[in-house]
Structure formats: structure tokens, C-alpha cells
Amino acid sequence: MKVLDLRCANGHGFEGWFASDDDFMDQNGRGLIECPLCTDRVVSRMPSAPRLNLSGAREDAAPAPQAAPHAPPRAADLQAAWLQTVRTLMANTEDVGERFAEEARRIHYGEQPQRGIRGQATPQQRAELQDEGIETVAVPVPRGLDGPVQ
């Protein structure tokens, strides 16, 4: 099994697991690999150090170095936090789909009980909601998070 460091055209880094280099090339050539953050399918392989799986770790091995207390967050940590935030948002809101603008108005005007909703709205619909004093936030949800994550 090969673990490759990959990067999309938008600069998001992620890992991919493949049976071989040829398997990666085949899948990438057919557009089957996409960024888990933005779903971009323009993916390139980044240089990476080999990973060694050693059986039986030595007991006297030094502990892994800890990050400095005020070190800036790593990109991978920020990506993981963003994905967790999106998962939390999805778990705590109701998907109303294309009825988002209509449902947001009903909630705003007291015709429906207050609750968190998510769905799709065009830029024009979002502008109209804003004009009515209804705040919305556009959050891109990567494909794959709208269903079970493996």
C-alpha cells in the first residue's frame, strides 16, 4: 500500500492510499481523485518521505516533539478543524434543500419554529433574504460529507 501526499490546484494538501504508483496514475487520469475540501479534481502528487512501519516499537524511544505553545497552526490541522466544523453544522441542522429561502422566511416571520436549517440558495435569493434582514452564511460542503463518511 502506498500513502501519497497530494495537493489540489487550490493548494489543499491531503493523503491518498493506493495499491501502487500505477493505480494512482490510473485513478488520477480518469478524474477519480478529488480534494476532500473543495472537490477539485486537478490533483498532483507532492514529494514525500517514505513511511516505515516497524514492528515492535522500542520502549526507550524518545517521545514525539511537542509543538511550541505559540506556533501557528499547521494547514492540516486547520483543514481537519474546518471539516469537523462542517460535520457539526450538518449534524445540527435540517436539510431543506432548494426550499431554503422559503423556509428561512417562514422561520424569520414566526410562521415556523426557530431551528437551524441548511440548503441551497442562489446568490439572488441570498441577497433578497439579506434585504429582508435575514442573515445567511454560504458554506461550501465537500461532496462526500452529504452522506456517510468512511
N, C-alpha and C positions, 0 to 999 in steps of 0.2 A: 504494500500500500504506500503510495506517495502522497505526502502532505505538501501542497504547494502554496506559496504566498502569492496572492492575486491582487490586482488593483483594477478598478473600473476607470473609464475615461473621466469620471468626476473626482477621482483621487481617493475613493473609499477603498481601504485595504481589507481583505478577508482571506480566509483559508479555504482551500478546496482539497478534497480527498479523492484520489484517482488510483486506478489499478496500475497505471503506467503512464509514461510521458505520451505515448501514442494515444491512450484513452483521453487524456486532457486535450491533445491536439484535435482529435476527432470531435469531441463534445463542443469544444470552443468553435471549431469550424462550422458546426451545424447550428450555432447560436443557442445551445442548451444551457450555457452557464450564464448566470446573471448576478449582479450585485444584490446582496440581501438588503441593502439600504435604499437604493434608488431604482433597482431593477434594470440598470443599464446592462446591455449585453455586449458592449465593447470591453472585453476583459483581456488583460495581459498578465503574463507571469512575471513576478519580481524575483530578483536574486535572493536566495535564502541559504542559510547554513543547514547542513544535514542534521537530522534529528536522530539521536541514538537512543534506542530502548535497551537499557541494561537490566538484566535480570539480577535481582538481589541488590538493593541499594546498600552502600556501605554505611554502617552506623556512625562512623566518625566523620561523615561528610559535613562540611560546613553548611550552615543554614543559608537559604537564598537571601541575597541582599535586599533590604527593605528600601522602598522609595523614600527620598528625602521628604520631610514633612511639608515643605512648601514648593515641591516640584510641580510643574504644570502637568495637567492630566494628559495621559497618552491618548492618541487618536482611537486606539482600540477600546479604551475604557469609555471614552465619550460615545462611541458607536454603540457599545453594549448598553450604556445608560439610556441612550435615545431609544433603542429597540425595546428596552424594558418599559420605558415611559409609554410608548405606543401600545404595547401589550396591556398595560394597566388601563389606559384610556379605553381600549376596545373591550376589556372585561367589565368596565364600569359604565358603559353607555349602551343605549339601544340603537341598533342599526335601522334607520327609517328609509334608507336607500334614496331614491330620487324624490321622495316626498319631504326632503329635509327642510326646504324653505317654508312650505306649507305648515309642517309640524312645528317649526321654530316660532312661527307667528302664533299658532294656537297656544303654545306654552306662554309666550310673551304676553298675550292678551287675556290670559287666565281661562281659556276655553279647555285646556288640558292641564293636568297636574305637572308641577315642576319636576323635571328629570333630565338627566344627561342624554343627549342624542347625538348621533353621527350619521352622515350620509353624504350624498353628492349634491353639489350646487354649482351652477355656472358662475363665472365672475359677475355677470349682470345680476343674478339673484342675490349674491352676497352683497353687492353694492346697494340693492334695494333694501335688504334687511338692515344694513348699516344706516341708511337714511331713516328707517323707522326706529332706530335706537336699539336694534337687536345685534349684539356683538357675536361674531363668529370667528373661528380660527381655522384656517386651512392647514391640514396636517397630511402630508403625503404618507400613505401606508403602503409599504412594500408588498408586492404580490407574495403570497405565502403566509402572511400574517392574518389574512382574512379567513383562514381556515386553520386546521390543526397544524402546529409546528412540530417537526420531528427533530 
